[in-house]
Amino acid sequence: MSAADVVIIGGGQAGLATAHVAAARGLRPLVLEAQAGPGGSWPSYYDSLTLFSPAGYSALPGLAFPGDPQHYPLRDEVVDYLTAYTARLAAEVRFGSPVTRVEPDDDGFGVTTADGTVVRARSVVAATGGFGSPYRPALPGLDDFTGTVLHSAQYRNAAPFAGARVLVVGGGNSAVQIAVELAATARVTLTTRGPLRFQPQRYLGRDFHWWLHRTGLDSSRLGPRLARGPVPVIDDGRYRAALRAGRPDHRPLFARLDGDRAVWSDGASERVDTVLLATGYRPHLPFLDGTGALDAYGVPMHEGGLSTAVPGLGFVGLERQRSFASATLRGVGRDAAHVLGALRPARHAATRG
């Protein structure tokens, strides 16, 4: 058994930022990461993924993102950045250490990993974020569809879909980006329950993150309240232009799937090869089952990242946790500082082998 001042579950951007803040405050954090190497979930995202925030607004605390501050980093640049950040971190990071159980008690927590190791800590921060579990909605006929069903978490690039008939379900950034990319080689329809919402990437010659920062909305707790509803698609002009040109076309959600066919609301039907669900994610926190920290849907009950049910437990990296930026590279450091400041984890007296 070993001990730490604070155990941080997850070694992606949220966990690394939390560990940096903890170490800067003189604490001894331990980061437990399920993956075998650094980068969190980023290495598994689709190949062409590009940040819609410039590098100058895409850094974790203590290390600037390299390159031109105005450029929009690619997925692999983010992986390289997180790898370098991990190497510089004044904290122990244990890779290949998925957490299976967190048990609160009178002295803090016992955190158990898959190999049976138990770590004692006064505080725990769950920093696996809100994107750990791909969400598959209940759509008519989906379970019996005889074609291929994929989630965007499984999508890498357009090459395997050349010439195929593909329906992309979803109206967020990933749905639109993937649909436009696929439309270069496949016959693609983007299908959504409601209208698409777009937000220009630049206003008056400046990226909209500059305006968010200048107005204070980026870090304000009022931000999420002012922007209720679906997250808009950030557009530099390419995506709306592609949709207007019908590459891909956009239609209301199909009425149902029947065998290998999609049936539309007007009764027309057509054969479909692949249904790609770009329908988002949900938090994946099975290690908190039984603690009372999660609601009936497995969503953490918290106020600003502090558990409302389990003292000493915090969260970092949840979408709109405290601000617009909460689940982003630029925002997790602020939330980590808030959570650790409220938890005030004490230094552990000893380390036992």
ZIDA-V247525 format. One record per run of one state. SS is the DSSP state (H for helix, E for strand, - for the rest). FROM is the first residue (numbers start at 1). LEN is the number of residues. If there is no record, write none. Layout:
SS&FROM&LEN + SS&FROM&LEN
This chain:
-&1&1 + E&2&8 + -&10&3 + H&13&12 + -&25&4 + E&29&4 + -&33&9 + H&42&3 + -&45&5 + E&50&1 + -&51&4 + H&55&3 + -&58&16 + E&74&1 + H&75&14 + -&89&3 + E&92&3 + -&95&4 + E&99&7 + -&106&2 + E&108&6 + -&114&4 + E&118&9 + -&127&6 + E&133&2 + -&135&7 + H&142&3 + -&145&3 + E&148&4 + H&152&3 + -&155&4 + H&159&3 + -&162&3 + E&165&5 + -&170&3 + H&173&10 + -&183&4 + E&187&6 + -&193&5 + E&198&3 + -&201&1 + E&202&2 + -&204&2 + E&206&2 + H&208&8 + -&216&7 + H&223&4 + -&227&6 + E&233&3 + -&236&2 + H&238&7 + -&245&4 + E&249&4 + -&253&3 + E&256&3 + -&259&2 + E&261&3 + -&264&5 + E&269&3 + -&272&2 + E&274&4 + -&278&3 + E&281&2 + -&283&3 + H&286&3 + -&289&5 + E&294&1 + -&295&5 + E&300&1 + -&301&1 + E&302&2 + -&304&2 + E&306&2 + -&308&5 + E&313&3 + -&316&16 + H&332&12 + -&344&10
